[in-house]
Amino acid sequence: MTSVAVAPPAAGLVGELRMSVGLRGERCIATEQYHRGALRILRPHYLDGTAQVCYVVVNPGGAFLGGDRYSIDVEVQPGARLLLTTQSATKIYRTPGNRAEQATRIRLGAGASLESVPDQLIAYRGASYRQHTVVEMHPTASLVIAEVVTPGWSPDGALFRYDSIRLRTDIHIDGRLAVLDNLQITPGGGSPVDGMAFMEHYTHLGSLLVVDPRVDTALVDELHALLAPMDPDGQLGISLLAGPGLVVRALSSSTEALDALIAAAVDLLRARWHGQGPLNLRKY
């Protein structure tokens, strides 16, 4: 069994998850798995005929509350492939006096692959949330991280009533910081610092971050040709990163529209790089 070194849990931690995934025979499987508190992981399942394993993260408490702290540590060993998703949307309820936080550490070995495709993050009125993801990856590894942020329902029908969402991702390749993605949304924030994400009248944000040595301008062009027709409002942007990698961002007023756009992008990458069919997470 592989041993994974992790930092001691922070004070106030309400959910902790650690796992290491390796290739055993013709399938990938967790060689180490630990959880406690308000985080669980369901049994492994395989969505197609490849070795890739899919694990589903569950929060039995149903939502994040003020002062909650979560810690996730994931290792994908050399040559292994992991698809990580959630059982349902991540809900952030009111956090008076103290925000909710999640810290995630990801390590990818040589030739390893991780696709993180969670359900949407829903922030309700009065919610404040910080998510910090640190990735340490081999130059031959592959990383795909999707995220959809939506406002929760408010009794008076108002939108953008949450206080602040900050999603930071630091990606280190072979020990070098290659990508730093720092996204902050503060609805109604009046200063440039508070309003780093300017969404105009749109309410939903979709993001796809890809770091892989096979990313090039031809792939960016192919993605743009695929996704642009799915974005009638023209609120889609695709940027090539020096990682090498790319980032896709899109604004919308619909979760379904962003889910479809991100799914199309992920399916293209899976078909091009792994010869796999469309992703079907079989949650319903």
N, C-alpha and C positions, 0 to 999 in steps of 0.2 A: 504494500500500500504506500502510495506517495505521501510524504509529509509536507504540509504547507505551513510555513511560518507566517503568523499574522500578529498584528499589534494587539495588546490587551484591549478589551472592550472599553469604550469611553463611558464616563459616568452618565447615568440616565438612559442607557441603551435599552430600548424596548423590543428590538428585533435584530437577530444576527443570523447570517447565513454564510457558510463556507463550503466550497466544493471544488474538487479537482477532477477534470474529465480527461481520460486517456483512451487510446485505441487498443482494444483487446480482441485479438482475432480479426473478425470481419466487422466488428461493431465498436462504436464508442460507448463508454459507460463511465459513471462516476466512480473513481477509485478512492475518493474520500468525500464524505458528505456529513455536514453538521448543521443543525439549526437549533435555535432556542427563541423563546419569547414569541413575538407577533410576526414571525416569518416561518413559512413552511415551503417545502418543495415536493411536488407530486412525483409519482413513479415515472421512470423514463419511457418514452415511446418514440417510434420511428415512423416518419411520415411518408417515406418512399423507400426505394430499394437500395439506397446508399447507406454508408456507415454512420451518417450524421445522427446524433441523438438530440431529442428535444426534451427539455425540462421546463416545467411550469411553476413559477413562483406564486405563492399564495400568502395574503395577509388575512389571517382569520379574524382580526379585529374589524376588518372592512374599510378602514380609513386611517389617515394620519391626523393626529391632533396636536395641539400646541405643546411644545417641549419634547415631542417624540424624536428619538434618535434611532436610525437604522444603519446597519453595517452589512455590506455584502462583499465577499471576497471570492473571486472565480479564477481558477487556473485552467487553461486548455493546453494540455501537453503536446509535444511535437507530433504533428501529423493528425491530430484529433480535430473533430468538427462538432461544434455545439450550437444549437439553436435555443435561445432563452426567450421566454415570453411570460406573460402574467395571466392569471385566471380571469381577471376582469379589470376594469379601469381602476387606476390609482386615484383615490379621492382625498383631497386635502380640505378638511373642515376648518372652521374658525380657529385661529391660533392666537387668542388674546394674550399679549405680554411675552410670548416666546414662540418663535417659528418652529416648524417641523423640518428635520434635516435627514438626508440620506447620503452616506459616503460609500462609494463603490470602488473596489480595486480589481483590475483585470490584468492577468498575465497570459500572454500568448507565446507559445514556443515556436520553433522552426516549422513552417508549413501548417501551423494551426489555423483554425478558422472559427470565428464567433459571429453569429448573427443575433442581435438583440432587437426583438420586435415586440415590445410591450403594447398593451392596450393604452388608450389615451390617459393623460394626466388631467384630472378635473379639479380645478381650484374654485372653492365656494367663497361666498361673501366673507370678508375679513380674514382670508387665508394668507399666510406667508410661508414660503417653502424654499429651501436651498438644497440643491443636488450637486454633489461634486464627484466626478468620475475620473479616476487616474488609471491610465492604460500603459502597461509596459509590454512591448511587443518586439518579436524578432523581425528583421527586415523582410523575411519571406512569409510572414503571417498575414492574415486577412481579417479585417474588422468592419462590421456593418452595424451601425447603431441608429435606430429609428425613434422618433419622439413626436407625439401630437399633444399640444396643450390646448385645453378648452376651458371656457368659463362655466362654472356651475349655475344651476337654476337659482334665481332669487325670487322671493315671494312677491316683490313688487314688479317683477318682469325686467328689471334693469340688468344690463350686461356689464362686464368688466368690474365687478364689485370686489374681486379679491385684491389683496394689498400688494403682493410682490411674488414673482417666480424668478428664481435664478438657477440656470442650468450651466454648470461649468464642466468642461471635459479637457483633460490634459493627456496628450498622447506622446509617449516616449518610444522612439524606435532605436533599438540598439543603444540605449542609455542617453539618447539625445532627444530633447524636447522638439518634436516635429510639428505638432498641431496644438494650439490652445484655442478652444472655442468657448467663449464666455457670453452667454445670452441672458439678459435680464429684461423682464417685462414688469413694469410698474404702472398699471392703469391709472391714468390721470396724473402721473408724475409731472411736475412742472419744470424740473431742471434737466439738463442734458444727461447728467449722471443717472437720474432716476429713470429717464425714458430711453434706455438704450435700444429697445425694440419699439419702433414707431409703426403701429398697425393701422393707423387711420380708422376707418369704420369697420374693419374686419375684426372678427372675434376669435378665430382659431388659427393656430400656427402649427405647421408641419415641418419636420426637419429630418434629414437623412445624412448621416456622416459616414463616409466610406474611406478607409485607408487600406491600400492594397498596392503592391508593386505593379499590377497589371492595369492600373488606372492611367489613361492617357486622354489626349484631346479627342480622339476618335470616339471613345466611350462617352465623353461629355456630349458630343454632338448627337450620338445615338440616343442617349437619354433625353436630350432636349426634343428631338424629333418625336419620341414616344410620348412624353409628358405634356408638351405644349398644347396639343389638342384637348387635353383633359382639364385645361386651366382657362376657361372662357374669359375670366377677368384679367388675365395677364399678370397675375401676382406670383409668378414662379421665377426663381433664380437658381442657376446651377454654376458653381464656381470650382475651378480646378485648384487644388492645393499642392503645395510643394512636398507633401508628405512622403511618397506620392499619394494623392487621394482627391476626393471631391466632396462638396457639400451641396445638398439640395434644400432649399427653403421655399415654402409656399404659404400664402395667406388665404383664408377662406372664411365663410360663415357657416361651414358645415363640417362636422366630423367625418361623415361618410365620404365627402369629396376628397379630403386629405388622406383618409385610409386607402381609398382606391388609388390615389396617385402614388403613395409610398409603396403599396403592394405591387403596383406595376413596375416600379423601379427595382424593388427587391427581386421580383420574378425575372427581370431581364438579367440581373447579375447572376442569379442562380443558374439560369439557362446557359449563359455565356461562359461561366467559369467552371460549373460543375455538371452541366448537362442535365439539370433537374427540371421538372415541370413546375407549374405554379404552386406557390405555397398555400397549403390548406391546414390551418392550425386545429381544426376539428373541435372547436370549443362549444358548439351549440348543437 
